[in-house]
């Protein structure tokens, strides 16, 4: 059932390809060095926009506001504009536009209080097979739209849910047709009173060892503020989400009116970008990594900024 619903959604949005921000005139783009120099990195305790959650950053992490995060995504990594985020978390010792650069994009899905009753009973191997088949089934449409075929290789880290902290994390490995490397998508979800704090990191699979350790730290220092925590839920006044833990892992989609009301979410959980279903998610992810590496290769300089 999950597979058929996902496959239907994947096909719904294939008619809306997005344009690339990289088509802007070259003389209007800052150099990688200029871009990094213009960013305002923040450290310490960060209250996210809207006061919904906080990041208690240790010294080896830094934060960019939504405006600066957008500049990294668009000007630095060559992705389409229009994403709405709560900012970006970056490792302090890594240049964001270098080949080794990576970041954690922070968003918030206010779809209601996500019940975690199904967490202990989810068969993640079966869920993975459904997700892999959905990706495979839509490669023909993806190619028609001019994008490379994508393969969900498997879990880079199997989903794990901490019921005491109401935090969930997992990682997926992707391969794009013709690519000489595999891509990593590392996901963290912090469940709250009225929604889910979404933290997604993108990198290449050769960074998995370092990122696995770093993302566990990110899981630890990310939390909702008082009044917005999972335990603050009021069943008399607060809305309950129409999906559970399994749907978060499958793609962050919500089951509404018997169908998944959201399109299969982008790997980065962007909510205002034109989607191309999972084809779009895979393409966005492929584009994000590929453009970032292309920019880094072209710069050929050390752009580190403390």
PLY file of the C-alpha trace (Angstrom):
ply
format ascii 1.0
element vertex 306
property float x
property float y
property float z
element edge 305
property int vertex1
property int vertex2
end_header
0.00 0.00 0.00
2.77 2.42 0.93
4.57 1.67 -2.33
1.52 2.36 -4.50
0.77 5.63 -2.69
4.35 6.81 -3.00
4.55 5.82 -6.66
1.37 7.76 -7.42
2.77 10.87 -5.75
6.08 10.54 -7.54
4.29 10.85 -10.86
2.07 13.79 -9.88
4.73 16.46 -10.05
6.98 15.35 -12.89
5.65 18.10 -15.12
7.28 20.94 -13.18
11.07 21.04 -13.66
12.88 23.83 -11.88
15.31 26.36 -13.28
18.86 26.61 -12.03
20.24 29.66 -10.26
23.55 28.93 -11.93
22.16 30.46 -15.16
22.68 33.95 -13.73
25.34 36.06 -15.50
28.82 35.20 -14.27
29.66 38.85 -13.51
26.80 38.95 -10.97
28.10 36.05 -8.95
30.57 36.49 -6.09
33.67 34.36 -6.17
33.72 31.51 -3.63
36.17 33.51 -1.51
33.95 36.61 -1.60
30.90 34.57 -0.70
32.51 32.99 2.37
33.94 36.34 3.45
30.48 37.93 3.33
28.79 35.33 5.56
28.09 36.02 9.22
28.84 32.87 11.20
27.23 32.60 14.64
28.30 30.36 17.52
27.11 29.40 20.99
23.43 29.18 21.89
21.18 29.99 18.96
17.44 30.57 19.17
15.95 29.67 15.81
13.57 32.09 14.04
10.16 32.13 15.67
11.62 30.98 18.99
10.44 27.43 18.32
13.74 25.69 19.10
17.35 26.23 20.13
20.76 25.00 19.08
23.34 24.85 21.85
26.37 24.79 19.57
29.73 23.50 20.80
32.89 25.20 19.55
33.24 22.92 16.53
29.93 24.04 14.99
28.62 27.35 13.68
25.28 28.62 12.40
24.10 30.69 9.45
20.86 32.67 9.43
18.19 31.80 6.85
19.42 34.60 4.57
23.05 33.47 4.66
22.03 29.81 4.37
20.13 30.70 1.20
23.24 32.34 -0.22
25.29 29.19 0.38
22.63 27.01 -1.23
22.07 29.25 -4.24
25.32 31.14 -4.85
27.70 28.62 -3.34
26.15 25.29 -4.33
24.27 26.37 -7.46
20.73 25.39 -6.41
17.42 27.05 -7.30
16.30 29.93 -5.05
13.11 29.96 -3.01
13.76 27.53 -0.17
12.43 28.57 3.22
14.68 27.38 6.06
15.47 28.17 9.68
19.14 28.41 8.78
22.06 26.06 8.44
24.51 24.36 10.82
28.09 24.00 9.59
31.22 22.35 10.97
33.52 25.14 12.08
36.68 23.73 10.56
35.31 23.11 7.06
34.78 25.61 4.28
31.15 25.29 3.09
32.00 25.73 -0.59
35.02 23.45 -0.67
34.90 19.84 -1.85
34.83 18.74 1.80
32.09 21.20 2.70
28.75 20.05 4.06
25.96 21.53 6.10
22.80 20.71 8.02
19.73 22.50 6.69
17.16 23.25 9.41
13.42 23.50 8.74
10.21 23.00 10.69
7.15 21.01 9.65
4.12 22.20 11.60
1.82 19.35 10.64
0.77 18.48 14.15
1.94 16.27 17.00
3.47 13.08 15.57
2.46 10.03 17.56
5.34 7.61 18.05
3.24 4.52 18.78
4.53 2.73 15.68
8.23 3.34 16.37
9.00 -0.02 17.97
7.09 -2.07 15.40
8.47 -0.65 12.14
10.22 -3.20 9.91
12.85 -0.95 8.40
14.16 -3.56 5.96
10.70 -3.85 4.40
10.26 -0.09 4.38
13.61 0.28 2.60
12.56 -2.18 -0.10
9.41 -0.15 -0.76
11.42 3.05 -0.96
13.99 1.48 -3.30
11.28 0.14 -5.57
9.58 3.54 -5.73
12.85 5.16 -6.81
13.44 2.47 -9.42
9.88 2.59 -10.75
10.19 6.29 -11.52
13.55 6.32 -13.28
11.91 6.25 -16.71
9.95 9.41 -15.94
13.00 10.96 -14.38
14.98 10.40 -17.58
12.15 11.79 -19.70
12.39 14.97 -17.65
16.08 15.16 -18.46
17.48 14.01 -15.13
19.77 11.07 -14.38
18.39 7.84 -13.00
18.76 7.48 -9.26
19.28 4.43 -7.09
18.60 4.26 -3.38
21.50 1.98 -2.46
20.38 1.41 1.11
20.69 2.62 4.65
23.95 4.37 5.38
22.65 4.22 8.92
19.48 2.36 9.86
16.75 4.46 11.51
16.96 4.74 15.28
14.39 6.39 17.54
15.00 7.53 21.11
11.58 7.48 22.83
12.85 9.36 25.89
14.18 12.28 23.85
11.68 11.93 20.99
14.49 12.13 18.46
14.87 10.07 15.30
17.83 9.74 12.95
18.79 7.75 9.90
20.94 8.04 6.75
20.47 6.93 3.14
23.01 6.24 0.42
22.15 7.28 -3.15
23.82 6.75 -6.49
23.14 8.90 -9.53
23.61 7.36 -12.96
26.98 8.36 -14.38
28.32 9.66 -11.06
31.71 8.45 -9.84
30.71 8.76 -6.19
27.71 7.96 -4.00
25.79 10.58 -2.07
24.87 10.64 1.60
21.65 12.06 3.02
21.69 12.14 6.83
18.40 12.92 8.56
17.46 14.01 12.08
13.91 14.59 13.28
13.10 16.12 16.66
9.44 15.61 17.55
7.69 18.52 19.21
4.34 19.64 20.53
2.92 20.81 17.19
5.37 19.55 14.61
8.80 18.25 13.75
12.18 19.99 13.67
13.87 18.75 10.50
17.66 18.64 10.19
19.12 17.23 6.98
22.76 16.97 5.98
24.06 16.32 2.49
27.54 15.08 1.68
29.31 12.30 -0.20
29.57 8.77 1.14
33.32 9.07 1.64
32.51 11.48 4.49
30.21 9.05 6.33
32.53 8.23 9.23
33.09 11.86 10.20
29.52 12.94 9.53
28.02 10.05 11.51
29.90 11.26 14.58
29.13 14.93 13.93
25.42 14.34 13.33
25.02 12.53 16.62
26.35 15.69 18.24
23.81 17.71 16.23
21.07 15.41 17.53
22.18 16.09 21.09
22.32 19.90 20.92
19.04 20.47 19.02
15.85 20.84 21.04
12.53 22.63 21.27
11.99 25.53 23.65
9.79 25.37 26.74
6.15 25.07 25.73
6.99 23.59 22.35
8.40 20.25 23.50
6.85 16.87 22.83
5.75 16.54 26.44
3.92 19.89 26.24
1.30 18.36 23.95
-2.30 19.06 24.99
-4.70 16.50 23.55
-7.63 18.85 24.13
-6.30 21.75 22.07
-3.41 20.55 19.88
-3.65 18.96 16.46
-2.36 15.42 15.91
-0.41 14.76 12.70
-1.95 12.33 10.24
1.25 10.29 9.99
3.69 8.53 12.27
7.37 7.60 12.49
7.30 5.30 9.44
6.09 8.11 7.16
8.79 10.45 8.47
11.43 7.94 7.42
9.73 7.16 4.10
9.80 10.77 3.08
8.12 13.03 5.58
4.76 12.79 3.85
1.45 13.16 5.67
-1.50 10.84 5.17
-4.53 13.05 4.61
-7.98 12.01 3.46
-6.70 8.48 3.00
-3.87 9.60 0.71
-0.50 11.24 1.26
-1.40 14.91 1.09
2.13 16.18 0.74
4.26 15.32 -2.24
7.14 13.05 -1.38
9.31 15.47 0.56
12.58 16.79 -0.76
15.59 15.20 0.82
16.35 18.58 2.29
12.72 19.05 3.38
12.31 22.30 1.45
8.59 23.11 1.31
8.46 25.94 -1.25
10.62 24.51 -3.99
8.80 23.14 -7.05
8.91 19.39 -6.65
9.46 16.62 -9.14
8.43 13.92 -6.70
11.24 11.70 -5.56
12.71 12.26 -8.99
12.94 15.90 -7.97
14.26 15.02 -4.56
16.90 12.79 -6.06
17.73 15.32 -8.73
17.89 18.16 -6.21
20.17 16.07 -4.04
22.31 15.09 -7.03
22.40 18.70 -8.18
23.23 19.99 -4.71
26.24 17.71 -4.32
27.34 17.98 -7.93
27.16 21.76 -8.15
28.89 22.16 -4.82
31.76 19.93 -5.92
31.93 21.70 -9.27
32.22 25.08 -7.56
34.87 23.73 -5.21
36.87 22.22 -8.05
36.76 25.46 -10.01
37.91 27.58 -7.09
41.06 25.50 -6.41
41.86 27.60 -3.36
41.63 27.19 0.38
38.71 29.34 1.43
38.64 28.48 5.12
37.15 31.08 7.38
37.24 30.71 11.16
0 1
1 2
2 3
3 4
4 5
5 6
6 7
7 8
8 9
9 10
10 11
11 12
12 13
13 14
14 15
15 16
16 17
17 18
18 19
19 20
20 21
21 22
22 23
23 24
24 25
25 26
26 27
27 28
28 29
29 30
30 31
31 32
32 33
33 34
34 35
35 36
36 37
37 38
38 39
39 40
40 41
41 42
42 43
43 44
44 45
45 46
46 47
47 48
48 49
49 50
50 51
51 52
52 53
53 54
54 55
55 56
56 57
57 58
58 59
59 60
60 61
61 62
62 63
63 64
64 65
65 66
66 67
67 68
68 69
69 70
70 71
71 72
72 73
73 74
74 75
75 76
76 77
77 78
78 79
79 80
80 81
81 82
82 83
83 84
84 85
85 86
86 87
87 88
88 89
89 90
90 91
91 92
92 93
93 94
94 95
95 96
96 97
97 98
98 99
99 100
100 101
101 102
102 103
103 104
104 105
105 106
106 107
107 108
108 109
109 110
110 111
111 112
112 113
113 114
114 115
115 116
116 117
117 118
118 119
119 120
120 121
121 122
122 123
123 124
124 125
125 126
126 127
127 128
128 129
129 130
130 131
131 132
132 133
133 134
134 135
135 136
136 137
137 138
138 139
139 140
140 141
141 142
142 143
143 144
144 145
145 146
146 147
147 148
148 149
149 150
150 151
151 152
152 153
153 154
154 155
155 156
156 157
157 158
158 159
159 160
160 161
161 162
162 163
163 164
164 165
165 166
166 167
167 168
168 169
169 170
170 171
171 172
172 173
173 174
174 175
175 176
176 177
177 178
178 179
179 180
180 181
181 182
182 183
183 184
184 185
185 186
186 187
187 188
188 189
189 190
190 191
191 192
192 193
193 194
194 195
195 196
196 197
197 198
198 199
199 200
200 201
201 202
202 203
203 204
204 205
205 206
206 207
207 208
208 209
209 210
210 211
211 212
212 213
213 214
214 215
215 216
216 217
217 218
218 219
219 220
220 221
221 222
222 223
223 224
224 225
225 226
226 227
227 228
228 229
229 230
230 231
231 232
232 233
233 234
234 235
235 236
236 237
237 238
238 239
239 240
240 241
241 242
242 243
243 244
244 245
245 246
246 247
247 248
248 249
249 250
250 251
251 252
252 253
253 254
254 255
255 256
256 257
257 258
258 259
259 260
260 261
261 262
262 263
263 264
264 265
265 266
266 267
267 268
268 269
269 270
270 271
271 272
272 273
273 274
274 275
275 276
276 277
277 278
278 279
279 280
280 281
281 282
282 283
283 284
284 285
285 286
286 287
287 288
288 289
289 290
290 291
291 292
292 293
293 294
294 295
295 296
296 297
297 298
298 299
299 300
300 301
301 302
302 303
303 304
304 305
